[in-house]
């Protein structure tokens, strides 16, 4: 770096512009060799001070002498800043010497800019204190050296020398007193540029470079170009020891500290290739299991909250890549709306990519539907004999099928030869029960201009349901590896709630959900969700919002993923019914969409489904008399069903007696009463006139809601200082539409239950004092309850 580029000019300071770093000798301090004056300058010219001496603070030691003494200090790399400068004129007379002495020098602020290849300054820099002086010194030294290494490594000649320079560069970055992200990232970018421009290196050279830069990767993410180089090495040499010894800590750091793969997708790709490289080892799956366990840790709680989301993101991207060819073909095929409406318009589309969808040979004819609940399906329509001449992908000369709003399943021969089927030939139909239910609600055929939802698109006719997707061998291995990781993630109790939340809005493409192997592998994860007693886990089996289907619909009978005659479906219903989902809304959805499977499983003696049918009768969910009689016949066909139906009849007789007009209009239970005491009291007579019930300071819980909903005239309910919770509020909101006054003071209710009160339009007085009410829920209740006049929200967040 040439700081002696001084020029003449009377009275003006020297200006140092674009001084190249490589012109300075490496063993000289950058600012310590400046001469006191320019010996070649003529009389009257200006000069600069000899060294970076003390400024106004009185620091007189040179910058070079303090390079060694500051080895224990740490500095931030400087790029620009304000410093003190001094303009010194060369003395000509004795008076000028006095005026230019160090005691009479005038220091002025100046701005110094330090770029990658030059230093721009107008005059001599002077630091205000020793720390700032050393900070500028180390920053200048770093810029100078990194410029030299960039120049050397951009034009490599001998690779043994290049490797030596890379090691020296890494050592310089590790021993630098500067602490800045660019100190470690700059060498990595230089090396990634070197590798990108020299793709002819041997595998041994690759490994030597990776080992050389390994210390820099312990605390830094690799840049995108370097990630691409690592991915290539994992693909070409998965059994290399570099993968285990060098890449493992790098991937562990990525999974622990990465916040968003969207900002650097190559980090995700590198993690994916690393896991696949582990899978290629001799004990591949065991190595992958050990790696996942190491990421979780030996304790019951993973200390790194980012590990699970990052692992799930890697798994989802890898599974998506397995079906990418099918997804691209689907994009060129008719849209789901066009398939449903029967207008395919093949002549206006690009030729679709051939899908490897094989039609297996069925061994037996398809069985008839058991317990039909809807009208008889229309007879099968004869296929259109006219071939589709506009289909560019019809290499097998099969006639194109005709679609209709309710297509009938085409007949299959007993032993057809395997044939490749294009995505445009898949007949998509909505579930027949859904169509009938929609037709009953809307008074017309189901349809409209809206796209069918995800599960509707996968509910295909029986013939199409036998189609299977055949993946290439490599894609099949990738699918098996990352499906296993999802299964392992679901085995950790602390990870299961977050995993269920991440998978609740189904993140997989339709092609994956139509693949029997994938849904069979994923079934283990859904079973783990269904077996977990925590509500935040098994509630994720349902859809994330109304109008969208979830895992519950996908693995229920009639769904494309169901392969067990409804055992998993019964398990999901059982866990959902036991955790505050025993509501009219849930039962109504089962009656509209899954009544047939419920009756079939009840006919086979499933106790959960027998209870479901009894609740449908008890809550008057089923309005059709013929369907009610069919449910009763189903219940009476088994021992458990007959017993539960008799208990239902007894409850109905007691309910009729309870709701008979008469009895008190006001009732107060003694303190310390329990749910059993309330049930015993209400079973002792008629309470058809009961309008005011006080359970204040009793020990009742949400379980008493099943007794409270039997009171048809109840208008005022006092639950002050009880254990009545969110589950009970949900049940009350569906059955006690006439309730006007409700006291929930000092109860454990939260926003989840209070939001259900928005359907009780008759409420005019509501006491939520000392509850977990939030301000947002309070505003929502005020907006949805027009008759609400008296509200108490003291000692809550909304107060």
N, C-alpha and C positions, 0 to 999 in steps of 0.2 A: 504494500500500500504506500503510495508516494505522497507523503505529507510535505515534501519540500518543493512543491510546485508553486513556489512563491514568485510573484511578479513585482515589478517596480510600480511606482505611483506614489506621488507625494501625499502624505496624510491619510491614505486609505489603508484598510486592513486587507490582508491576503485572503483570497477566496479559494476554497478547496472544493472543486466540483468533479464528481464522477471519478474519484481516485480508485483505481482498480486494486483489489486486495492482493492479487497474486504478485504485484510488483514489489511487495515488502518481503524481506527475508523472514523466514518462519521463526528463527531463534531470537529475533529482536522484538522488544515490546513495541506495540503499534504507536504509542505516543511518547515513548521514553527516549527516542533518539533524535528528537528535533533539535536543531542547532540554535544557539542563542541568537544568532543573526545570520543573514545570508552573506557569506563571505564574498560572493561574486557580485553582490548588489553594489550599485554606485552610490555616491553620496546623495542623500535626500530621499532614498527609498525607505520603505517600511519593512519591518521584520516581525518575527514572532518570538514569543518567550521560549526559553530553552526546554523546559519541562512542564508537565502538568502540575505546577506548584500549588501552594495553598491559595485559596480564594479569600473572600472576606472573613471566613471563619478562622483563618490563620493556619490552615493545614499546609505544611511546606514539603512533605515527603513526596518523592516522585512516584509515579504510577507503577513503574517497573519494580521498584523495591517492595511494593505491597502485593505483588502477585502471589508470592509464596506465603506471606503472612495471613492471607485471607482464605486459606484452604478450608477452614472450618465454617466459613460463612456460605449462605445460599442466597442466590439472586434470581430475579425474574429477568428474562431476556428483554432488552430494550430495543425498540425500533425507532423511536423518535422521542424528543423531550426538550425541555428548556434547561439551559445551563448558563453559567456566568462566563462572559468573554471579556477580553481586554485587548485594545489596540495599542501597540507599542511602536513608537517611531525610533529609528536609529539615531543615536545621539551624535550631534556634530560639535557642540560646544559644551563647556562645563555646566552652563545653565540648563542645557537640554538634558544632560545626564542626571542633574538633580530632579528635574521635572518628571523624568521617566523612571525614577527609582521605585522600588516595590512599595514604598510607603505612600507614594503619591499616585499610584496607578488607579485608573477608574474602570471598575468592572461593570459590564452591562449585560442584561439578559439576552440570550440568543437561542434560536431553535435549531436543533441538530437532527438530521434525518439519516437513518441507517437502513439501507436497502440490502437486497441479496448480493449485489455486486459493486456497490459504491457507497461512499460517505459524502454527503453534501453538507458543507459548512461554510460560513462566510469568514469566520475568524477562528482564533485559537480557542478550543474549549477549556473551560475551567470548572471543575466540580465544586459544589457547595460544601460537601462533607466527604469523609473517607468512604462511607458506604456507597454513596452515589458514584464516586470516582471509580471504585472497584467494580461496581455494576456496569458502568460504561466500558471499562477495560475488558471484562469477560465477555460482554456482548460483542465488542469489536473483534476479539480473538475468535469467538465462535463463528461470526459471519465470515471472517477471513478463511478459517479452516474448512467450513462447510462449502465455501466457494471453490476451494482447491479440490476437495474430494468430488464435488459434482463435475468439475472439469476433467479430472482424471478418469472417473468411472463412466463418463459419457463416451470416451474413445478408448475402449479396452484393447490391449494388444496381446498380452500374455495373461492367461487366466490364473496362473499361480500368483502373479503379482496382484491381480484384481482381488483374489481371495484374501491376500494379505492386507490390501487396502481396506476391504470390507471389515475385517477384524479390527483394524486400527480405528476405523470410523465408529464401530460399535463401542470400543473402549473409550473413545473420546466422548461419546454421548453419555456413557454410564458414569464417567469420572468428572464431568463438567459440573461446576458449582451452580450453574444456572438451573432453575426449576421452572420449566415451562413445557406445555404440551408439545410445542413444535420442536423441542430439543430431541425428543425421541421419534417424532413423526417425520421430521426432515430426513434422517438417514433411511427410514423405511421407504419413503417416497423415492429417494435416489436409487435404492436397491430394486424397488419394483419397476422403475423405469428401465434399469439395466436389464432385468429379466425379460421385460416385454419386448425390448429391442433385440434380444439375443435368444431366440427360441431354439437354436440348434444345440444347446448345451446337453451334455450327457446326464444320465440319471445320477451318477456319482457327483457331478458338479452341482446338481440341484440339491442333493443332500448336504454337501459341504456348505453351501450358501445358507440353507435353512438352519443348520447347526450353528453357523456363525452369528446369525441374527436372532437366535433364540433368546438371549438375555434381554433384548429390547422388547420382546413380546410378552414378558412376564407381567408388565403393568400397562400395556398398551394394546388396543385393537389393531390388527393389521389393516392397512389401507385396501381399497377395493381391488387394485391391480394385483397386490400380493395375495389377496384371497383367491383370485382366479388362478394364480400360480399354485397355491396350496391345494385347490380343488383338483387341478390337473394331476398333481402328485398323488393325491388320494385315489384317483381313478386308475392311474397307470401302475402305481406300486402300493397297493393297499396293505401288503404284508411287510412293508418296510418298518424298521424299528423307529424311524423318525416319526411315524404316525403316532406311535404309543408314547415315545419319550418327549417329543417336542410339541406335537399338536394337542395332546391331552390337556396340559395346563392352559393353553391358549383357548380351546373350546370351553373349558370350565369357566374361564374368566368371561367369555362372551355370554354364556348362559346366566352367569350370576349378575352381570352388570349392564348388559345391553337393555336399553329402554324402548327401542322401536326398530324392528327389522325393516320397516318401510323406508327409513332414511338410508340404510345401507343393506340392501337385499343380498349382497354377496357374502356378508357375514352369515346370513341364514343358509345360503347355499354351501358355504364352507362347512358349517356345522352339520348339514345334511350329508355331505360327502364323507365327512369324518366318521359319522355313525355307520354309514354303509361300508366304509373301510374296516371298521371294527367287526362288522357282520361277516366280512370275507375271511376272517381268521379261522383257524381250525375249530375252535369252540366259539363260533361267532355270536350266537344268541346269548350264551353265558357271559361273554365279555360285555355285550350291550347291557345285560341286566346289572352287572357289576358297575358299569359306568353310571347308569341311572341311579343306582343305590348310592354311589359316591356323591352324586349331585344332591341327593336328598339329605344325606348325613345319617349317622347312626342313631340319633335321637328320634323321638316321636314327632318332632316338629322341625320342619325344614327352616334353617335360619336365613335363607335367601329367598325373598318373596318373588323375585323375577325369574327364578329357574323354571317353575311350572308354566307360566305364560309363554316363555321362550321355547320350551320343549314342545308345547302344543302347537305353536306357530310353525315350527320346523316340521312336525308330523303332518299338519294340514297341507302345507305346501308340497311335501313329498307325495302324499296321497293324491293330491290334485294333479301332479305331474304324471302319475300313472295313467290317468284317463284323459290326458290332454288331447290325444289324437281323436278320441271319441267326441270330446267337447268341440273341437274344431269342425268335425263333421256335422255335429248338431247345429252349429251356427250356419252352415250352408243348407240345412234341411228346412222343411216348412216349420214355421213357428208352432208352438203348442196351440195357439188360438186357431190357426189355420187347420191343424190336424183335427181339432175338436169340431170345427164347423164344416169339415169335409172339402175345403178348397185348397188344394196343395200347390197349384201353379208351378209345376215342375219346369216349364219352359222358360220361366223368368229367373231361374236360379242357377248358380254355379254347380258343376258336377260335385256331389258330395264325396268325401273320402270313404272308401269301403270300411265298414265296421266289421270286426271279427265277432259277430254275434252268431252263435251256432244253435241250431234247433236240435236238441237231443231227441233220441228215440224213446217215446213213451212206451212203457211196458204194458200198461192197462189203460182202458178208456177212462176219461175224466168222470168222477163221481157226480151224482146229482146233488143239487143243493138241499141241505137239511133244514127243516123248519122255515119255509119261506114266509116272510112277514109282509112282503109287498105284493103288489099285483103280479100276475103271471107274466114272465118276460115274453117279449115278442118272439115269434118263431124266427129261426135263423134265416137271414136274407141270402139269397143265392149270390155268388160272386159275379162280378161284372165280367162277361166273357171278352169284352173288348180290351186288348192290351194297351198299355200306356206307352205310346210311341214317343212321348216327349221326355221320358225318364232316361237320362244319359247313363245312369248307373245300373240299368237293368241288364246285366251281363248274363244272368241266369234265365232270362226270358220268362220270368214269372209275371203273371198279370198283376197290375197294381190293385190293391184292395180299395174298396169304396168305404168311406167312413160315413157315419151318421151320428146324430146326437146320442143314441144308445146302441152302439154296435154290438151285434151278437158274436159270440166266440166262434171262429171258423172251425169246422170239423177237421181233425187231423187223422191221417191214416195210421194204422197200427205200427208200421215200420217204414217211415219216410227216410230217405237219405239225408244226411246232414247238408245243409245249404246255408250260404252266407246271406244275411238279411240286412238291407240298408236301413238307416235310421228313419227314412221316410216311409218305410213299410210297417212301422210299429203302430198298432192301433191303440190309441189312448182313449180310455173311457173312464168316467167317474163312477164311483161305487154306486151300485143300483139302489141301495138303501138311502144314500145321500140324495140321489135324484128324486126318489119318491118323497122324501121328507121335504125337500125344497119345493117340490110341486104342491104338496099339501099346504105349506106355509104361504107360498106366493100365489096359489091358485092357478098355476100354469106350469109349463115345462121349465125345467131348470136350464140355465144358460145365461145369456146376456153377453155383453161385450168384454167383460173382465176376463183376464187370464185365469185358468185354473191354478190352484195352489200346488205346492210341490208334491204332496202325497197324492192328490188327484191325478197328477200326471203319471204317477208310478202305479196306480191301480189299473192294471191292464186286464184284458180278457184272459181266460184260462190258457188259451193257446199261446198268447204272447208271454204269459207269465212263466212259461217253461223255457223261454230264451235265456241263454247265459252268455256273459261277456268273457271272451278269452283274451287275456293279456299276454304280451310277449314275456319271455322267460325273465329278462332283467326287470321289467316292471312288476312282475309277479313277486320277485324277491324283495323289491323295494316295498311293495304293499305289505308283505308278510312282516318285514322288519319293523315298520313304523306302526302297523296295527298292534304288534306285540308291545311296543313302547306305550301306546295308549292303554293297553290292558294292564301294564305294570303301573302306570300312573294311577289307575283306578284302585289299586291295591293299598295305597297309602291313605290312611284315614284323614290326615291333615290336608292332603291335596284334593280329596274327593269333592268337597263343596265347590272349590274354585274350578275344578275340571268340569263338574256338572253345569256350572254357570257358563263356562266358555262354550260348551257343546249344546246348550239349550236351543239357541237359534241354529238349526241344523246347518253346519258349515260345509258340508260335503256336496259335490255336484250330483245331479240326478243319475248320471252314469254309474257313480260309485254306489248309490243306494239301490240301483237295479242289479248290481253285481252280487250274486249269491255268496261268493266267498268272502267279500268284504263285510256284508251284513252279518254273516255267521261269525266272523272274527269280532266284530263290534258288539255282538250280542252279549258277550261276557261283560263289557263295560256297562251296558244298560242293566244287566242283572245286578251288578254291584250297586248301581244307583237305586234299584228297586229294593234291595236288601238293607239299605242304610236307613236307620230310624230317624235321622235328622231331616226336618222338614225342608231346610234349604237345599238338601241334596235331592230327595225324591220328588220335590215339587218341580224340579227342572225337567222331569219326564214330560210334563205338559207343554203346550205351546207357549211361546214367549208373549203372545198377545192373541186376541180373538181374530179369527179369520186365517190363522196360520196353524198348520199341523206340526206336531212334535214327535218325539220318540214314542210316546204312548200310542199315537195313531199308526206310526210306521210299523211297530211290532205287534199290533193287534190283529186278530183274524181278519183277513181281507186286505191287509197291508202287504206290500211287496216283500217285506223282510220277515214275515211270520212263517216259521217252518216247524212249529212245535204243537200245533193244534190248540194254541191258546194258553199254554202253561205260563209263559212269561207275561202274557196279558193279564191273567188272573192274579199273578204275583204283584203286578203294578197296581191293579185295582185295589187289592187288599191293603197295600201300604198307603195308598192315597185315601182310601176310606177311613183308615185309622188315624189320620192326622188332619182333622178339621176339613176334609173335603166331602163330608157327608151332607152335601147341600143340594138344593133343587137344581141349581145350574149344572152341577156335575152329573147328576142323575139324568137330567134332561138331555145332555149331550150324549150320554150312553144310550138313552132310549131312541134318539134320532139316528145315531150312526152305528151303534154296536149292539142293538137288541138281539139280533140273531145269534152272534157269538156268545152273548150272555146266557141266552136260553139253552144253547147247545152245551155249554159248560155246566150249567145248572142241571141239565138232564143227565150229565155224567157224574153228578154228585159233588161238584165243587161248592164248598160251603160259602165262599165269598160271593159267588154269583147267585146262590140262593138268597143270601141276604140282600143283594142288589135288587132282585126281582120283588122281594117283600117290601123293600123301601119304595120302589116304584108304585106298588099298589097302595101303600100307606099314605104317600104324599100326593096321590092322584096324578102321577106323571103321565100315565097312559090313559087317553080319553076314549080310544076305540074299544068298544065292548068286546068285539071278537078277539082282539089282541089280549085284553084282560083275561078272557076265558082261556086262551091258549097259555098264558103265563100261569094261571091257576092249575091247569092240567099238567104243566111242566113241574110245578112245585109238588103236586100230589104224586108224581111218578117215582119219587125217591123218598127214602126214610127221613133224611135230614130235611128235605124240602117240606114233607108233610108235617113234621114237628114244628118247623118255623112258621108255616102257614097257619097252623092252629094257634100258635102264640100270637100271630098277627090278628087273627079273628078275635081272640080274647082282648087284645089291646083296643081293637076297634069297638067292642062292646063297652069296655071301660071308658073309652073316649066319648062314645055316644052318651053314656051316663054322666060323664064329667061335664059335657057341654050342654046338658039339658038345662033349660031355664030354671032358675031358682038359686038358692044359696046366698051367701053374703056378697055385698058389693065392695067391701073393704076387708083386707086381711093383712095382718102383720105377724111374721114368724118370730119366735123368741130368738134372742142372741145365741150364738154357738150352734144354731141348727145347721144340719148338713144336707147334702143332696138327697140322701135317703129319707130324711125326715120330710122334706118337701114332697117327694114322690109318694110317701105314705099318706100325707095329709090330703093331697089332691085325689087320691084313690078312695077316699072315705065318703065321698058324697058328690053332690052336683055343685058346680061352680060356673054355670053358664052366665051368671050376672056379675061375676067378679070383674071390677074395673080398676081397682087400686090395690096393688100388691107391694108390700114393703119387706125386703130381705136384708135391710141394713144391719150391719155388724154381725152377720151370720158367717158361717164357713162354707157357703155354697160356692161352686166353681162353674166353669163353662158347661159341665155335664148336665146341670139342671135346665139348660136351655131346651132340651128335648121335652121337659115337662111344661115349660112356660109357653111353648108354641101351641099347646093344646087349649089355651085359654082364648076363646074367640073374641071376648068383649074387653080384654085387657087394654087400658088406655094409659095407666100410670104405673111405672115400675121403678122401685127404689133399690139400687144395688150398692149403696154407699158402704165403703170399707169391707168389700167382699173380695174373693179371689176369682171373680168373673173376668174372663179374658177375651182375646180376639176371636177364638173359635166360636164362643157363644154369641158374640155380636153378629157374626156372619149368619148364624142360624136364625137369630131374631129378625134380622133385616129381611129375610126371605119369607117369613111367615106372619109376623106381627105388623102388618101394613097400617093398622089403625092406631098404633101406639103414638101418644101425644106428648107424654112427659117421661123423661129417662134421666136417672141420676146415676152417674158413673164416678162420683167423687172417690178418690183414693182407691181406685181399682187398677190392676196391672195392664190395662188396655193400652195399645200402641196405635200408631198411624195405620198399620195393616188392618186392624179391626174397625177403627173409627171411620175409615173411608167407606166401609160397607154401609154405614148409616145414611149415606147419600141417597139410597133408594127408599127411605122411609119419609115420604113426602108429608106425612101428617104431623111430624114432630114440630112442636111449638116451644118446648122447653127442654134444654139439654145442659146438664151439669157435668163438666169435664175437669173440675177442680183437682189439682194435684195428680194429674195423669201425665203420660209421656206424649201429650199432644204437641205437634210442631206448628209453626206459623203457616206453612204451606197447606197443611191439611185443614187447618181452621178456615183459611180463605176458601178452600175448595168446598167445605161443608156449607159455608154461608152462601156460596153461589148456587149450590144445588138444592138447598132446603128453603124454599120461598116462605114457608110459614114459621120459620124459626125466629122467635121474638126474644126469648129469655135464654141467655147463654152465660155460663160461668166458666171462665178459663183462667182463674187465678192460680198462681204457683205452677204455671206451665210455661213452655217456651213462647207460646202465643200471647202471653199476658203483657 
